[in-house]
């Protein structure tokens, strides 16, 4: 294919601290796919009480390996991802 996803931007909002021994649950979903980028969101919560530890997002860019520039996400790649509305 000659192209693939690379991280363009990360954003993390820490809400409360986690401590050693906490069991954490991490949810992730694809929030959107555009012509050459895709937004993935994450939520980290504490298993014992469901408290939200952090929320995050990553903007992925589809880039040509040859040129290093953005290129269109092929339909056969985009169709592999289910878009989930933000929680």
C-alpha positions in Angstrom: 0.0 0.0 0.0 3.0 2.3 0.6 1.3 4.3 3.3 0.2 4.0 6.9 -1.0 5.7 10.1 1.3 7.9 12.2 0.5 9.9 15.3 -0.1 13.6 14.6 -1.3 14.7 18.0 -2.0 13.3 21.5 -4.1 15.0 24.1 -4.5 13.7 27.7 -6.6 15.1 30.5 -5.7 13.7 33.9 -8.7 13.9 36.2 -7.7 12.0 39.4 -4.6 10.0 40.3 -4.3 6.3 40.1 -2.1 4.6 42.7 -0.1 1.4 42.7 -2.4 -1.6 42.9 -5.3 0.1 41.2 -6.9 -2.1 38.5 -7.6 0.2 35.5 -10.0 -0.3 32.6 -9.2 1.3 29.3 -11.8 1.9 26.6 -10.9 3.0 23.1 -12.9 3.8 20.0 -12.7 5.5 16.6 -14.6 8.8 16.8 -14.2 9.8 13.2 -12.4 9.1 9.9 -11.8 11.9 7.4 -10.0 12.0 4.1 -6.5 11.6 5.5 -7.0 11.6 9.3 -8.7 9.6 12.0 -9.6 10.5 15.6 -9.4 7.8 18.3 -10.6 8.5 21.8 -9.7 6.7 25.1 -11.1 6.6 28.6 -9.3 5.2 31.6 -11.3 4.3 34.7 -10.7 2.6 38.0 -12.3 -0.9 38.1 -13.5 -0.9 41.7 -15.6 2.2 41.5 -15.7 3.3 37.9 -14.0 6.7 38.7 -12.7 8.3 35.5 -8.9 8.6 35.8 -8.2 10.2 32.5 -9.6 10.8 29.0 -7.5 11.1 25.9 -7.5 11.4 22.1 -5.1 10.7 19.4 -5.3 12.2 15.9 -3.8 9.7 13.4 -2.7 10.8 10.0 -2.4 8.5 6.9 1.0 9.3 5.4 2.8 8.2 2.2 6.0 6.3 3.2 7.7 7.6 0.1 6.9 11.4 0.5 6.0 11.6 4.2 3.0 13.7 3.2 -0.7 13.1 4.0 -2.5 10.9 1.6 -6.1 9.7 1.3 -7.2 6.8 3.5 -8.2 4.1 1.0 -11.9 3.0 1.3 -10.8 -0.6 2.0 -8.8 0.7 5.1 -11.5 3.1 6.3 -14.2 0.5 6.0 -12.4 -1.7 8.6 -13.2 0.8 11.4 -16.5 1.3 13.1 -17.2 4.9 14.0 -18.6 5.3 17.6 -20.2 8.5 18.8 -18.4 10.1 21.7 -19.4 8.8 25.1 
